[in-house]
């Protein structure tokens, strides 16, 4: 994991979990912007520095045999992030596509202490009964990777658990629209709006209740 420390530190901490392309420059730039907002930022690197530029290569990276399961690596990243933040800092997680699935999974488990979860083009079901997180979700208009049924199931489960949830749909966009490293899908105006909404969400969730 790569750590980005703000100057001066402001207390909140955010883990960024990349999509299946790996820790590309898109996510480093996203993390640096959060750093400038005053957050301690952890950039997970689930593929040990390797990145993919084609769908086939991304599939191979995701399917590669691992010595450490992803969930354990993410748990260690959260521990490291907390150690770098101010004592008692609230922690949020931002996940993109594959990383969004992991962000939901982390948020559903109280032992990880996630206070805010932001998702980019991702939906994952399961129980949110033990979650202590608030949620923000960004969805593309055209997205064969996120089934509407999966989205509805997730949203219904969050509602049943009584957790705060806000979602936005971005007209004319495709999956990966917030990642400059994916030029065929990147949509700068929508990406900028989604970033600002995410930063404001994290500012409110991680700082106002310290």
C-alpha positions as CSV (number, residue, x, y, z in Angstrom):
1,X,0.0,0.0,0.0
2,X,1.1,3.6,-0.7
3,X,0.5,6.2,2.0
4,X,-0.2,9.9,1.3
5,X,0.1,12.2,4.3
6,X,-1.6,15.7,4.3
7,X,0.2,18.7,5.6
8,X,-1.0,19.4,8.2
9,X,-3.0,16.2,9.0
10,X,-6.6,16.8,9.6
11,X,-7.7,13.6,11.2
12,X,-9.8,11.7,8.6
13,X,-8.4,8.7,6.8
14,X,-9.4,7.1,3.5
15,X,-8.5,3.8,1.9
16,X,-8.8,3.8,-2.0
17,X,-9.3,0.4,-3.6
18,X,-8.5,0.3,-7.3
19,X,-10.4,-1.5,-10.1
20,X,-9.2,-4.6,-11.8
21,X,-6.7,-2.6,-13.9
22,X,-4.5,-2.3,-10.8
23,X,-3.0,0.7,-9.0
24,X,-2.8,3.0,-12.1
25,X,-2.0,6.6,-12.2
26,X,-5.7,7.4,-12.2
27,X,-6.0,6.2,-8.6
28,X,-2.8,7.9,-7.5
29,X,-4.1,11.1,-8.8
30,X,-7.5,10.5,-7.1
31,X,-5.6,9.8,-3.9
32,X,-3.5,13.0,-4.2
33,X,-6.6,15.0,-4.5
34,X,-8.0,13.5,-1.4
35,X,-4.7,14.2,0.3
36,X,-5.1,17.9,-0.6
37,X,-8.5,17.8,1.1
38,X,-6.7,17.0,4.3
39,X,-7.1,13.2,4.5
40,X,-4.5,10.6,5.2
41,X,-4.9,8.4,2.2
42,X,-4.0,4.7,1.7
43,X,-3.7,3.4,-1.9
44,X,-4.2,-0.3,-1.9
45,X,-2.1,-2.2,-4.4
46,X,-3.7,-5.7,-4.7
47,X,-1.6,-6.6,-7.7
48,X,1.8,-5.8,-6.3
49,X,2.6,-3.0,-8.7
50,X,1.4,-4.7,-11.8
51,X,-1.2,-2.9,-14.0
52,X,-3.3,-4.1,-17.0
53,X,-4.1,-2.2,-20.1
54,X,-6.4,-4.8,-21.7
55,X,-9.4,-6.7,-20.4
56,X,-7.7,-10.0,-20.8
57,X,-4.7,-8.9,-18.8
58,X,-7.0,-7.5,-16.1
59,X,-8.8,-10.8,-15.9
60,X,-5.5,-12.7,-15.5
61,X,-4.3,-10.3,-12.8
62,X,-7.6,-10.8,-10.9
63,X,-7.5,-14.6,-11.3
64,X,-3.8,-15.0,-10.4
65,X,-3.0,-17.3,-7.5
66,X,-2.2,-15.3,-4.4
67,X,-0.2,-16.0,-1.3
68,X,-2.3,-13.6,0.7
69,X,-6.1,-13.3,0.1
70,X,-7.3,-9.9,-0.9
71,X,-9.4,-9.5,2.2
72,X,-6.4,-10.1,4.4
73,X,-4.3,-7.6,2.5
74,X,-7.1,-5.0,2.7
75,X,-7.4,-5.6,6.4
76,X,-3.7,-5.0,6.8
77,X,-3.9,-1.8,4.7
78,X,-6.6,-0.5,7.1
79,X,-4.4,-1.3,10.1
80,X,-1.5,0.6,8.5
81,X,-3.8,3.5,7.5
82,X,-5.1,3.8,11.1
83,X,-1.6,3.8,12.4
84,X,-0.7,6.7,10.2
85,X,-3.8,8.8,11.1
86,X,-4.5,10.8,14.2
87,X,-5.6,8.7,17.2
88,X,-9.3,8.0,17.0
89,X,-9.6,9.1,13.4
90,X,-12.6,8.0,11.5
91,X,-11.9,5.8,8.4
92,X,-13.7,5.7,5.0
93,X,-13.2,3.6,2.0
94,X,-13.6,4.5,-1.7
95,X,-13.8,1.6,-4.2
96,X,-13.9,1.5,-8.0
97,X,-15.6,-1.4,-9.8
98,X,-13.8,-4.5,-8.3
99,X,-12.6,-2.3,-5.6
100,X,-16.2,-1.2,-4.9
101,X,-17.2,-4.8,-4.3
102,X,-14.4,-5.0,-1.7
103,X,-15.4,-1.6,-0.2
104,X,-18.9,-2.9,0.4
105,X,-17.6,-6.1,1.9
106,X,-15.3,-4.2,4.3
107,X,-18.2,-1.9,5.3
108,X,-20.5,-4.8,6.2
109,X,-18.1,-6.0,8.9
110,X,-18.0,-3.9,12.0
111,X,-14.5,-5.1,13.0
112,X,-13.1,-2.9,10.2
113,X,-14.7,0.2,11.6
114,X,-15.7,1.8,8.3
115,X,-17.6,5.1,8.8
116,X,-18.1,6.1,5.2
117,X,-18.2,4.1,1.9
118,X,-18.1,5.6,-1.6
119,X,-18.6,3.3,-4.6
120,X,-17.9,4.0,-8.3
121,X,-19.8,1.8,-10.6
122,X,-20.2,-1.2,-8.3
123,X,-22.9,-3.0,-6.4
124,X,-22.7,-5.9,-4.0
125,X,-25.4,-7.6,-2.0
126,X,-25.4,-9.2,1.4
127,X,-26.5,-8.1,4.8
128,X,-25.8,-4.5,6.0
129,X,-27.3,-5.2,9.5
130,X,-23.9,-4.8,11.2
131,X,-22.7,-2.0,9.1
132,X,-21.9,1.4,10.8
133,X,-21.2,3.1,7.5
134,X,-23.0,5.7,5.5
135,X,-22.9,5.2,1.7
136,X,-22.5,7.2,-1.5
137,X,-22.7,5.5,-4.9
138,X,-21.9,6.7,-8.4
139,X,-23.4,4.8,-11.4
140,X,-22.8,5.1,-15.2
141,X,-25.8,5.3,-17.5
142,X,-24.4,2.5,-19.8
143,X,-23.0,-0.2,-17.7
144,X,-23.1,-3.9,-18.6
145,X,-20.9,-4.7,-15.6
146,X,-23.4,-3.5,-13.0
147,X,-26.7,-5.3,-13.2
148,X,-29.8,-3.3,-12.2
149,X,-31.0,-6.2,-10.2
150,X,-27.7,-6.2,-8.2
151,X,-28.0,-2.5,-7.6
152,X,-31.6,-2.8,-6.5
153,X,-30.7,-5.6,-4.1
154,X,-27.9,-3.7,-2.6
155,X,-30.0,-0.6,-2.1
156,X,-32.9,-2.5,-0.6
157,X,-30.5,-4.2,1.9
158,X,-29.0,-0.9,2.9
159,X,-32.4,0.6,3.4
160,X,-33.5,-2.4,5.5
161,X,-30.5,-1.8,7.7
162,X,-31.3,1.9,8.1
163,X,-28.0,3.1,6.8
164,X,-27.7,6.5,5.1
165,X,-27.4,6.1,1.4
166,X,-27.2,8.5,-1.6
167,X,-26.7,7.6,-5.2
168,X,-26.1,9.6,-8.4
169,X,-26.4,8.5,-12.1
170,X,-24.2,10.2,-14.7
171,X,-25.9,10.7,-18.0
172,X,-24.0,9.6,-21.1
173,X,-21.3,7.8,-19.2
174,X,-19.9,4.2,-19.3
175,X,-18.2,2.0,-16.7
176,X,-14.8,3.4,-15.9
177,X,-15.9,7.0,-16.5
178,X,-14.0,8.3,-13.5
179,X,-10.6,6.8,-14.6
180,X,-8.4,8.8,-17.0
181,X,-6.3,5.7,-17.6
182,X,-9.4,4.4,-19.5
183,X,-9.6,7.0,-22.3
184,X,-12.4,5.2,-24.2
185,X,-14.7,5.6,-21.2
186,X,-13.3,8.6,-19.2
187,X,-15.7,11.5,-19.0
188,X,-14.0,14.4,-17.4
189,X,-17.0,16.6,-16.4
190,X,-18.8,13.6,-14.8
191,X,-15.5,12.4,-13.1
192,X,-14.9,15.9,-11.7
193,X,-18.5,16.1,-10.3
194,X,-18.2,12.6,-8.8
195,X,-14.9,13.5,-7.2
196,X,-16.4,16.7,-5.6
197,X,-19.4,14.8,-4.3
198,X,-17.2,12.1,-2.9
199,X,-14.9,14.6,-1.2
200,X,-17.8,16.5,0.3
201,X,-19.4,13.2,1.5
202,X,-16.1,12.1,3.2
203,X,-15.6,15.5,4.7
204,X,-19.0,15.3,6.3
205,X,-18.8,11.7,7.4
206,X,-15.3,11.6,8.7
207,X,-14.8,15.0,10.2
208,X,-18.1,16.3,11.6
209,X,-18.5,13.6,14.2
210,X,-14.9,13.3,15.5
